[in-house]
Amino acid sequence: MTTQTFYRLHSSTRPFSADSAWSAPWGSEFTEDGSAYTCTACDGVGDQAPEVHESCDGAGCYHCEDGYITECSDCDGTGFIDCDRGYSCTWSAADLVGYFEQQHVTLTPDMGNVLVFEGEYSGEGCDGEPLAVPVRVIETITIPELIERAANEETE
């Protein structure tokens, strides 16, 4: 598979590696290994408010026993949802700055560093951003360097 260059603000406590390359919606709480996140629909408990099972009109059947569905439909009652493979990232510095603007997040120097990395594209994330599994870090840049690079990309 061909590798490409990506940009990511990696502020996670998990190491930046192919093994840890999992993505979930912004602000999600990851499991210990990072491959799943706590379901926000049921707050990780696996249950939802009882709903009448439409197939049996609440009479009970082999799918629902008592005529009600209580299992969370988002996580199938497990309390967790599998993450998407790959880190949330962008194709360019300008795209990364634009992504944070879209999220209404002001980039500040104390947010950490940006990793410019070579990786394998693995699909799209929840916000339509690219997901990639890293192969190697090309360079690490600061937030001010990111903003400057983004401005230069836009004028080219």
Helices and strands as residue ranges (DSSP letters): E 4-9, E 22-23, E 36-38, E 47-52, G 54-56, E 68-71, E 80-82, E 84-85, E 87-88, H 93-102, G 109-111, E 114-124, E 130-141, H 143-155
